[in-house]
Amino acid sequence: MGHALECAWFGYLRRDGRISSRAKGTIYKGPFHLPRMFWYCWQRLEQVQSPDNQGAL
């Protein structure tokens, strides 16, 4: 069986492949992921508010 870290995802590695940060998320990812999530929520809210919707998500 392999090492537990073989299946893990890390965002930042050193040039030699060693993990430089064990953090799964950092402040640099927010500007890319938050607008996409806001857009998704906005779309879902529009679906809920549409007249042909029965109120289900």
ZIPEZI-V925923 format. One record per backbone hydrogen bond with DSSP energy under -0.5 kcal/mol. CO is the residue of the C=O (numbers start at 1). NH is the residue of the N-H. E is the energy in kcal/mol with one decimal. If there is no record, write none. Layout:
co;nh;e
CO;NH;E
CO;NH;E
This chain:
co;nh;e
3;6;-1.5
4;7;-0.9
12;20;-1.9
12;21;-1.0
14;17;-2.1
18;14;-3.4
23;11;-0.6
26;29;-1.3
26;30;-0.6
27;31;-0.5
29;32;-1.1
29;33;-2.2
30;34;-2.5
32;36;-0.7
33;37;-2.1
34;38;-2.7
35;39;-2.4
36;40;-2.1
37;41;-2.6
38;42;-2.4
39;43;-2.3
40;44;-2.4
41;45;-2.7
42;46;-2.1
43;47;-1.8
44;48;-2.1
45;49;-2.1
46;50;-0.8
47;50;-0.5
50;53;-1.5
